[in-house]
Amino acid sequence: MVCVCYLILTSILAKIGIEGVNSNLTTALRIVVVLLMAWRMVFITGT
């Protein structure tokens, strides 16, 4: 269930976008956010 919330958040961030910022930079930022969320889940679940 938490993963679904993360996916929704990522998709919202992708749709909103950041005006005036390079698209490659925004893609990199989204990837970092997803990786941080994934590592958080690893530590929470202990796997």
Contacts in CASP RR format, 6 or more apart in sequence:
PFRMAT RR
TARGET T0000
AUTHOR 0000-0000-0000
METHOD contacts of the structure
MODEL  1
MVCVCYLILTSILAKIGIEGVNSNLTTALRIVVVLLMAWRMVFITGT
2 41 0 8 1.000
3 41 0 8 1.000
6 34 0 8 1.000
6 37 0 8 1.000
9 33 0 8 1.000
10 30 0 8 1.000
10 33 0 8 1.000
10 34 0 8 1.000
13 30 0 8 1.000
13 33 0 8 1.000
14 30 0 8 1.000
17 26 0 8 1.000
18 26 0 8 1.000
END
